Amino acid sequence: MTTVSSATATTSSSSSSTASAAANISSDYQMFLQMLTTQMQNQDPTNPIDSTDYAAQLAAFSQVEQQVQTNELLTSLVTQLGLMGMSEYAGWVGMEARAAVPAYYDGTNAVTLAPNPVVGADQTVLVVSDESGNEVSRQTIPVSTDTIDWDGTDSNGNALSAGLYSFSLESYNSGSLLSTDTVDTYNRIVEAQGTSDGAVLVLRGGTTVGTGEISALREAD
C-alpha cells in the first residue's frame, strides 16, 4: 500500500510558523511605536529630534519587517514545493531502488548488488559488513558490472541473521589494491516522506535516502 507521510503535519507546521512570525512582527511593531512615542514625549524641547530621524527609523523598521515576511513566505513556498514532489515520488513506493546504501537482508531472500569495478582491475573482492561495521564475509567475485545476488552467508557459508548489511568492493591489479568503493544495492521502497528539504524515501530496514541518490528503479520481485 502506498504510504505518504508528513504532508498534513508539514503543512500545518508551515502555517503555524507563518502565523507565529506574523504575530511576532505585529507585537514588535507595536513595541517599536510605543518606544518611538516615548522618545518623542521625553525629548529635549530645546533640542528636538529632527523629523527626518523619525522617518529614517520607521523606514528601517519597515524594511526589516518586509524582509522577515518575505523569508517566511519563501520558506512556506519551498515546503509546499517539497510536498508536491513527495506526491510524485509516492508512486515509487513498492519498487526497488538502486543506491549506494546498506541493504536489508530478511534472512531468506537474496540481496541484489550492483558492483562497479575500477578501470584496470583484474580482481575484485566483495566485502560484507553487519550493522555494527563488523566484517562478516569476504569473497572474490567476477570483474564485472553485472548485478549479483548475495545469499546472506558469511565467508564460511554459514547463514547470517536478518538485518542491515553494507557492501564494499575492493579492486586489485596484480595483487595491488587500486580502490575500495561502496557497492550499490537494490532495496524496496516502503514510504515517501515530505520534509522541508524535499522528498525522501524510506527503504526496507529503515534506511532513508534522498531522491537524488537513486540511480535506478525496477519492479520488485
Secondary structure, DSSP 8 states (H G I E B T S, - for coil): ---EESHHHHHHHHHHHHHHHHHHHHHHHHHHHHHHHHHHHTS-TTS---HHHHHHHHHHHHHHHHHHHHHHHHHHHHHHHHHHHHHHHGGGTTSEEEESS-EEE-SSS-EEEE----TT-SEEEEEEE-TTS-EEEEEEE-SSSS-EEE-SB-TTS-B--SEEEEEEEEEEETTEEEEEEE-EEEEEEEEEEEETTEEEEEETTS-EEEGGG--EEE---
